C-alpha cells in the first residue's frame, strides 16, 4: 500500500462579502495553487479570472506555486478578493 500524500488545508475567506463567508479546502501539497484559487472562486460563485488571493495582512500571493509552498510562506488563513 502506498503512503498517503501529505496534504495542506486553507481557510479561504471571501473578502468582498459583508458576512465574510469562508471555505476550508484540503489539497495535496504538490497541487498547483492556481487550481485551488479557481476552485475557491467557483465555490463562492465569483469569476476566477478576476479573483486574487491575499494574506490576512493584505499581501498579494503569486498563485504560480504549489499549495505546499504557499502554506509554508503564508499560512492557512487567506482571503479571496
Buried (B, 14 or more C-beta within 10 A) or exposed (E): EEEEEEBBEBEBBBBEEEEEEBBEBEBEBEBBBBEBBBBBBEBBEBEBEEBBBBBEEEEEBEBEBBBBBBBEEBEEEBBBB
